[in-house]
Amino acid sequence: MDKKYDQMNIHQKMELLISDMVDKEVRFRDALKEFQKIYLEISAKKYEGKKTKMAKALGVHRNTLHNLVKKLKIKRFPGS
């Protein structure tokens, strides 16, 4: 990544990504699903699959997290 990108805030970085997705006509539903999936997979790595710790850090109930993992069919999720 170049310095300019590294200096952008999260909003600016997401604008770039979303603009690209809109240009490529990625469906809103598909974009949300992919975002959730990647977000949870990265969180699972950070918290080593410990759903209670993940849920607390993400601000969701543990059951909600479990249901999302199931709904999104995340297979690389430790402990699922």
Buried (B, 14 or more C-beta within 10 A) or exposed (E): EEEEEEEEEEEEEEEEEEEEBEEEEEEEEEBEBEBBBEEBBEBBEEBEBBBEBBBBEBEBEEEEBBEBBEEBEBEEBEEE
